[in-house]
Amino acid sequence: MRLLTIIFTFISISVFGQTERTIAKSSIDTLTSISEFIGAGKDTFHYFSLVDTSINQYRLPDNFVKPKRWNEAEKSRTDQEFYGGTYRDTFDLKDALAAIDTAKNLWTLCAAKSWCLKNYSQAFPFLVSRLTIKTKVGLENTADLIIWERIGSGDLKFYGHGGGMQEDIFTIAGRASWILNELTGEEFAVVHCSITEVQANEYKRLWTEYIIELKK
């Protein structure tokens, strides 16, 4: 294996749902070699679709006290929602779900996310049910979005800066998880590119337990 010269630099990125922070990054030879370093340069991830129609079990209770993290996440969006999007007055649940399931344009997806955050009671059960649908939709007009696994697979280009996230929003499951975590401030279930069917089902179980706790 050839030796790589590693130069440690610092860059500022906006981490979605959090304040901007400075993190350390390894720059290997040149920016163009980063993809080679963290991935094979092609998408080798496993995809699956476990359809779940048991929507009612994922519904939020009619009345509940928002947990501390939920309130903190809500407060953090008062001034700025990271990658928020605008939507028309007639935008509804059907439009939001269609965007999550099929939209390739990042800003269309962001509009759906913003609608779901505002109308969370309607959207919540449908988001949880989609955590086992790891269908790759893809993304366009991503600007300087950073998802390291997608940069490694060649789906994203790295520009040396940008907004970073862990969720694989190239997939339906990743999009649903992104919105759920943005809404609640939680991170016990994060849909990475390499998520398996077993993990996806476990995430549903964890969110079901979360809902049960809200009912208490």
Secondary structure, 3 states (H helix, E strand, C coil): CCCCCEEEEEEEEEECCCCCEEEEEEEECCHHHHHHHHCCCCCCCCCEECCCCCHHHHCCCCCCCCCHHHHHHHHHCCCCCCCCCCCCCCCCHHHHHHHHHHCCEHHHHHHHHHHHHHCHHHHHHHHHHHHHEECECCCECCCCCECHHHHHCCCCCCCCCEEECCCCCCEHHHHHHHHHHHHHCCCCCCCCCCCCHHHHHHHHHHHHHHHHHHHC
